Amino acid sequence: MKFLILIVLWTAFCVLHSLMITPVFIDFVKKNTGTSYRYYRLFYNIFSILFLVPVVIYSYSIMEKPFFTWHGYYLSIRYLMLLGGLWIFYAGSRHYNMRTFLGINQIHEGVNHGLINTSGKIEKGGIMGVVRHPFYSGSFLLIWAGNLDTTRLIINIILSLYLVVGAVLEEQKLLAEFGDVYRNYQKEVSMLFPWKYLKSQIKST
């Protein structure tokens, strides 16, 4: 029963979190809030945190002894995943504007575009030329770098699916906003895993 509750809670969080960034929902909010829409990003972040806190608390309350732990030679893989995930986050943060990410700039400027960088334009330099969604890519590495019990395994599976779905929904927003510019970017750079980048590097050697 406790794992069923866990699945329901995390699924509900992921579904609501994703629903609130779908083009249909955002268009509905825009039409019904007018100039107040500039507060939406901040509201979205606050709502997500408030929803997430009790879900995380419940998750930790039912954790058991891990059935898989990183040890021995496997520790080097774990450290590579942790360092890789943190580096990807750092590299991505250099392209993202955290004030925009939090929703502060939208309030002051009255602009709420799909990108969370400073320019509001598609960037292809640095990590953005390797993967289109570095924060999602880094999250994959970090969530799977931990020890696993049944609770953590369930959470990781749900979050992995959410990251894929979330990235696809972000893509729909960006395609609607930037059209062919973003389509060309999709052709050049992989969404989450750097297959195209690695392929190009192999060809160049």
Secondary structure by P-SEA (a helix, b strand, c coil): caaaaaaaaaaaaaaaaaaaacaaaaaaaaacccccccaaaaaaaaaaaaaaaaaaaaaaaacccccccccccaaaaaaaaaaaaaaaaaaaaaacccccccaaaaaaaccccccccccccccccccccccccaaaaaaaaaaacccccaaaaaaaaaaaaaaaaaaaaaaaaaaaacaaaaaaaaaccccccaaaaaaaaaaac
